[in-house]
Amino acid sequence: MADIPQYPDSEITKAVGRSCKNKQGGIAKLYLFSYVKYSKSLNLVQDQKVITFPSTTAYLYEAEGISFSESTSLKNGGVEWTQKLDFTITEANVSSEVYKLPNKDYSAVILDRNGNYRFIGMRNGGEVTVNASSGTNRGDMNGYNISLTAKEDSQAYYVPTFESLFNVVVPIAFIVPTAPTNLRFDEYTGGSSILLDWDASTRGTLALQGYYFYVNDEYYSTVNSSTAIAIRYLQPSTNYSLYVRAYDSDGNYSAKSNEINITTVSGGAYELRVANDFGYTESLECINI
């Protein structure tokens, strides 16, 4: 028998790639759940199929742009499979679970349109990254781009009896509080201070906790037991933009209220201007300090 030539790892560049997308066939459903760590030591697989699995709750996600790919590379003298799942959740508040995804390792099961379930990250779990597709604050987001990447010693296993092995749950719709409305000037309180108030927000999924108040897009104060705040130490010849957000018991906050803009003048007076729904401002009154 001829000797088999040996090559250093650095000379091997060929890999196997597999992918499928949810366009013209592809992926029909996506399930996510916390990685079951002890599954690595259990005899769960036979002939590349998962035949048993510890009791686990899997969350069914409504998602778009789902894609799954697998590739191989050499590592420590063996073959490592990189399994990568990408998808987009288009509504920011469709699930409270989405906020928890980056905090732990997850596994996933996908159902392709041929009726096959595939198990991603079964042995080692996968790392999840979550990015807002737009918006800078949780209450402003209109979508999430999510990736799950797993490093496994095999390609994704098939799960022919997924319905009987897993407890499937549709995540509860999560709603942040409504934005406060009718932020308005209440009274001049003397010196360089004014009092503002607003109409209360409505709770979302969680109990309403209070309000965050902002001055010039920076956090100013928290109001817990009322719908009014005193703004103090206004400086002369300065522009101020004021608004408020509601927040719930878990810190999730609403979109911002209408804005009030204040322009102080050097002569010890300031003019109060309120932006309205028609895109222009109304001058309410001028107060001498």
Steps between C-alpha positions, in 0.01 A plus 500: 500500500638836403578746772238770550668838458484729803432870463528772763171656608596832343490347150139380529261768386205307360176499699142386460221758499125448521228761516126548462282811510131559552452620143343266245486220752759509776405554863143508622532529879758593762517387863743629766572371849770510766791265435467177701860458619481140612378389156866473395554193720173322417440241230238693305585428139476200271580508128527882501151529654403619848297215651456636853559828682452639853166674558546847350280800417564640150378847404351542153608832346334694221799602291601607150816461296585168665817341367705204622845394387759240601873490428792284613855566608782298657559549871722297732530221246125468451218667310303786651163601361396864518123529499365852442141616520397855405153652517309822557218566742319793342300628797694637797253388764383162368666314785645564840734207437694687231649731764649197677665334201851649532519402867542126456589224254214379284416215269253506214287272289391597150227341291564503128221498245561132430389419855849436645598631844871583547667550840754786517749514788381183671828387659669833579233767463540819302588861569232754416544858388209743473511831313224755451435551129407863572453731794733579787281415796299191585171688463601631157607171340297353217691178461784273605767328292597186690781249444565169674838336438582151631820295482417127484673170427234405246262656253157601633307192611152416375215484753223282347286499819542867594131549589511226763844583642449874557240717669437779250399843633417816307669787693264747663465826310693767685373858509685800641304781670330758279677831455398780737286766330428869531826603666432863592609802700322515836639798684799720561629411847737793550869559445617299198255208540179387332252221567388264221238227502357242259223244454573155640610205287324165480682190620621237254574136579662597832384744765568869444784607730547870429652750259844599374535871424752631245654840440681550168485123435679423827347333803396759759292330768266212590141565608333207675182620669366792294474644150676829569858623534680822586781603267748714689809711436418611148793694358469825300544501121445123479271271300336208680309204355289306752313170475398202712479121461305246705675186626379169643612281791774339287640829372350478150403849392255658259543726204548861601221749560450821308789741552499839668771742391618788718722785389635721777622853436778693665267763642352261754201374304422190300239407243323166514439324168312171456535280190163371385383216275501717187876548497528862617528671837265724692626776725302482823632776720804696600595504868735745665725345762 
